Amino acid sequence: MTQDNNTNNQEPDFNELFSNLQNKLGGLMDKFGVDQSMLDNFLGGLTSQNMSQNNEPTPQDEKKTSEIATLTKLAANGDAQSQFLLGKHFFIGDGVEEDNDIASDYFEQAAEQGLAQAQVYLGRCYFSGFGVEKNIKEAVNWYTKAAEQGDSEAQAKLADCLYEVTEISDYDKAFYWYSKSSEQGDVNGTSGLARCYYEGNGTEQNYEKAFQLFTTAAEAGNEKAQRYLADCYGNGFGTERDSEKAAYWLDTADETSANDPEKKLENHKLQLQNEDEIEEVEEEVQDNGNPLGGLFDMIGNLFGGGADGGKSFLIDAIKIAAERGETDAQLQLGDIYYNGGEPRLGITVEKDLNTALYWYNKASENGNPEAASRLENFKNN
């Protein structure tokens, strides 16, 4: 009986937290005419974290407890590998309560001893602010240490920073590290290297080479490569135009994104990282007289990236709703790519008629009459 009561007591705690999160953000977004279903779909995955716990330990639980106890003793004696593995347990909440502060501390202990894997994870912590204050330069510092030891994951992550982070941008160095990572068969390194050839950054533009590399990475399951490969087929870059293959790779990329455990973990950690700020959301609506700008700032503060992060949150929410079959979201996503953005929401994207057509088709196939009208306009134009 005691066990049942303890189990029941845990569920309302989660439900209350989840309901509070939905109501606070959902109600706020509703004030500005943003579709509530977008937020509901975006947060829907959070319910998967509400796993009931049985207080009676299973053999697997006992094995995990014993493993963690052993790692704790070895870590205390300075064993770097044990420090790293124990950090991972706390990082993902495996056998212990998830705790970014403890995880980052163990990663740092192992990283200081030169363990490349720990340096990569510590870099991740600094890049996203998990357990430490967010510091891109410090993330690059640890990625560099691991990359110079030959760690292919670190090489790709370092290249990502050098390619994508404006204040430290260096395309030549990014190309170098993508190449090093790709040579070891790292799919993220191969995808990044393909992007260099595709965009002509750090090397001469070469669509044929980009197409080959994107194909390799896409077939290995890299989401970015799958989306770029769809673009290659849609526009005839490095290959013949093929709308069916373009649509196939877009579908594949959407499936990859929806099932990516690393992305789910990152999103989950970003959610938990900012729980304490949720109560203050409604009190900070205005931003110099621009309520929508204030909304973006607040969502950005919750999920990272300031106002730009808030806008990214909204378009990501629309994409998730569209991927799950919400026809209104599919139609809106088509409009966003057809028009190059959505002024009412302050969203700006690169105009992409192929992507717009893809989402109009999806919405039309699901019975949305407005989407059918959009497709007719496509044919007439």
Beta strands, then each sheet from edge to edge (+ up, - down):
strand 1: 341-342
strand 2: 347-348
sheet 1: 1+ 2-
end
